[in-house]
Amino acid sequence: MMASTKNGKQPAHRPSRRQHIITAAVRVFGRNGFAETSIQDIADEAQVVPTAVYYHFDGKEELLELAMRRVFDQLNAVVEAARPESEPGDAEGLIRVIDAVWDWVEQNPDEARLYQVQVASANGSVKVLRDEFEQRHIQRGYDYLPEGTTRSPRAAKVRHASQALAVRTLISTTMLVTALRAEGGPLSRLPSRSVLEAVRELALRIVATEQKPARSTTSAKSTTSAKSAKSAKSAEPATSRT
């Protein structure tokens, strides 16, 4: 049991109090957003006096950065455990990652809510963290798509743009859907497994679209040769009957 002061609040100096306050900040920022949250709100959630918060942190800006760092670190660990970077990116690995992130969201509603509330409006140091997080997973996302070859710079540029869009869609789909499943959201009344199956199917369709092979040169030549032979045959004069 945690010791408390005469006013019922927790003492400021314990090293473990730092993580306890960050946990409280995750909950409050997720509920209220950054602008509507005060140090007093976080102190009340952590059951400490405001001076205890300032004993460990410079202010709510630092607390938001640390709260978001916790979220990103947890998600990084979840994704890495589901498909280590040393393993190839295939459909099975993609499904494992989707399922793992889905489970994390359901098991960590406070962190998931904070992600949904803050990631789009991030600025300053939190924006730096977000950009690093996104770039890391964009690079991992390319593992699920074929490398492919193109013959011209223009085709290569078009292909890269297509794959970049596919990767960003893969990454954002799960988190966006979880936001729609939040209490009162448009997907909140649907069975969790049904929504998850739909997310899996969409992800696999995105990958499958990018993996459709272009018709090979050999195949194209064979088709052209077949058409030429058919045309030549049609052009032959009919043999008179004897």
Rosetta blueprint (number, residue, H / E / L):
1 M L
2 M L
3 A L
4 S L
5 T L
6 K L
7 N L
8 G L
9 K L
10 Q E
11 P L
12 A L
13 H L
14 R L
15 P H
16 S H
17 R H
18 R H
19 Q H
20 H H
21 I H
22 I H
23 T H
24 A H
25 A H
26 V H
27 R H
28 V H
29 F H
30 G H
31 R H
32 N H
33 G L
34 F L
35 A L
36 E L
37 T L
38 S L
39 I H
40 Q H
41 D H
42 I H
43 A H
44 D H
45 E H
46 A H
47 Q L
48 V E
49 V L
50 P H
51 T H
52 A H
53 V H
54 Y H
55 Y H
56 H H
57 F L
58 D L
59 G L
60 K H
61 E H
62 E H
63 L H
64 L H
65 E H
66 L H
67 A H
68 M H
69 R H
70 R H
71 V H
72 F H
73 D H
74 Q H
75 L H
76 N H
77 A H
78 V H
79 V H
80 E H
81 A H
82 A H
83 R L
84 P L
85 E L
86 S L
87 E L
88 P L
89 G L
90 D L
91 A H
92 E H
93 G H
94 L H
95 I H
96 R H
97 V H
98 I H
99 D H
100 A H
101 V H
102 W H
103 D H
104 W H
105 V H
106 E H
107 Q H
108 N L
109 P H
110 D H
111 E H
112 A H
113 R H
114 L H
115 Y H
116 Q H
117 V H
118 Q H
119 V L
120 A L
121 S L
122 A L
123 N L
124 G H
125 S H
126 V H
127 K H
128 V H
129 L H
130 R H
131 D H
132 E H
133 F H
134 E H
135 Q H
136 R H
137 H H
138 I H
139 Q H
140 R H
141 G H
142 Y H
143 D H
144 Y H
145 L L
146 P L
147 E L
148 G L
149 T L
150 T L
151 R L
152 S L
153 P H
154 R H
155 A H
156 A H
157 K H
158 V H
159 R H
160 H H
161 A H
162 S H
163 Q H
164 A H
165 L H
166 A H
167 V H
168 R H
169 T H
170 L H
171 I H
172 S H
173 T H
174 T H
175 M H
176 L H
177 V H
178 T H
179 A H
180 L H
181 R L
182 A L
183 E L
184 G L
185 G L
186 P L
187 L L
188 S L
189 R L
190 L L
191 P L
192 S H
193 R H
194 S H
195 V H
196 L H
197 E H
198 A H
199 V H
200 R H
201 E H
202 L H
203 A H
204 L H
205 R H
206 I H
207 V H
208 A H
209 T H
210 E H
211 Q H
212 K L
213 P L
214 A L
215 R L
216 S L
217 T H
218 T H
219 S H
220 A H
221 K H
222 S H
223 T H
224 T H
225 S H
226 A H
227 K H
228 S H
229 A H
230 K H
231 S H
232 A H
233 K H
234 S H
235 A H
236 E L
237 P L
238 A L
239 T L
240 S L
241 R L
242 T L
